[in-house]
């Protein structure tokens, strides 16, 4: 099985013109640029013989007209603000290349994988039946607060039905994506066969102290919520390496001291903290460590801390047979220049994996730049990627 | 010498009605409420026989018409937003009570001691000749960015001359103020004779890292500016007690991680850090410690830190003869229920002290609440305060 790499690259470059920003793109979900790219995609699908359809949240699917067994392949087509040209677009154009090559593939572009709206994985969750009308009614744009129903109406999607994927139709789901890290690049490798997608466990740590004048309050009298937060974060930094897995990561993305003035002792501190791993056991160990450190903090500090779980996703393991097919293809096309590796970022594949076998392929990321207009992959690596994906998909269809 | 404590309390309660907010007041500098209180003050000054005048930055002075030697007494009349009824108002009404009692006192209300505009101590610095027209032209409101010249124009002050205090006219400056801490309350004491006003040294600590995706970047690859900031702040917390003085304080008022999103490793962190002491030697030791810890941080961390001094004020020591006069008055009126203590907060007295002897008297603060509408002092302590102030001022006039 071979894919037409030149056409695949030409498609990517054509799509990159819609919402172009410097060398990247700006296509936030349901923006005019995003809707233009969805319409463009439907025309492309029709060109390669698929039956295109857009649903009530903007999911675009192009259905293969022939008999099964079918594969589902794709990703998402909207971008983060002023972000890279590949990201989700790569997986959708890759899926289109599979269909063009004659494989029995339904091509899908899930809406809002990037989470411009706070529902999270809106399109893929809707497509597997994992989101309610209430949740859609309550969701808002994270940047400007626009209610999701209003945005859907403005995009002309109000009243359309939402599609439901039928697991019986598919043998599995393939998603190609840029790595969003430097593991492949650092090792001089060109293809990553993804073993699983890490789960993100997000927490809000809230410290309650007492707001006081920074001049009139002695160190002994203070209940400085910011200082308690700093001490706990320093403890986490020391203790997490003892409990984490080899690829675990943890991140403090925001620290808010209230009121945030130079001469006022913070009466409240709020920390956004998250960790990621592909193993539930490791995630549970990290949470237990976090809660133990919070307890120790409460014994030591004058400002109690509340640990609030915001979200605890389930890690998704990739299907072993699909991984084997991709590995065999990678070894055939790029011997010794590929590896198996987890995905540190979230992807629609983790949602789809809840209803069918799923697997992912990574292309290297130049300098690991992600969610920024400078994001890029060498064209020869993109071309190799589509060859491995097509060969892997054909191998998988051939087994069992 | 006795002051009319009942009239003094009645004045305070009358003033509290202007801009009343819950049990406190809201009189930001040059707001209609603030300007109303300045006009009210000028009428009060005339009532007690002073010659009132308002200058080009809103300083209000009521000059004693008789012969010297004169004292200057006062504080400020604007408030922090939604703040307490005493704060600066106490010192101005206290000064008015001295004039009413017949002492040769000029009463002054300096404008914007609270620093609504970023010039800092605008009124008192202007009155000692320590602020240029350029600085006034460049100053802005910290909350809404309004240029100071625009605010002065709106308040009807444009074009008025700015007053200059003549040190030759005064034997010294007295300022009464609420403690803004719990030292007196905790000890069951009722009067504080201030020994000096601590200086605030303010710094901005800027950490430069690399913004990356929190999923795709391993812990080893990261250059997390927020984590470097947390580690340095934890070090400061451990090391400062070794170099500080008995009443030193240090405060982190704000931590800003950039971009501040849950799934993005902060590429930049900015910390507002300050410390205060009454001794330059201690302040210099603390700064040396901060810079040593920053150097160690640079050796240890992947994110370099820049230590930027925002402001380094000079501590003001109170005049020993004035302190002795206040101490004798305190011992006479409240034997064993007073102490000498530094002021942790900044006051106009530290500016005035640059051109004449200055001293301050503290009343206890209930619960140490400051810059909040709940700020309060027991009425019996307010009454005692004005008696000690009047007696102390008379004793000081009698010496030398």
Interface residues (C-beta under 8 A of the other chain):
Chain A: X179 X180 X181 X182 X183 X198 X200 X202 X211 X212 X213 X214 X215 X216 X217 X218 X219 X221 X222 X224 X226 X227 X230 X231 X233 X234 X237 X241 X247 X248 X249 X250 X251 X252 X253 X254 X255 X257 X260 X261 X262 X263 X264 X265 X266 X272 X274 X276 X343 X344 X345 X346 X365 X368 X370 X371 X372
Chain B: X179 X180 X181 X182 X183 X198 X200 X202 X211 X212 X213 X214 X215 X216 X217 X218 X219 X221 X224 X226 X227 X230 X231 X233 X234 X237 X241 X247 X248 X249 X250 X251 X252 X253 X254 X255 X257 X260 X261 X262 X263 X264 X265 X266 X272 X274 X276 X343 X344 X345 X346 X365 X368 X370 X371 X372
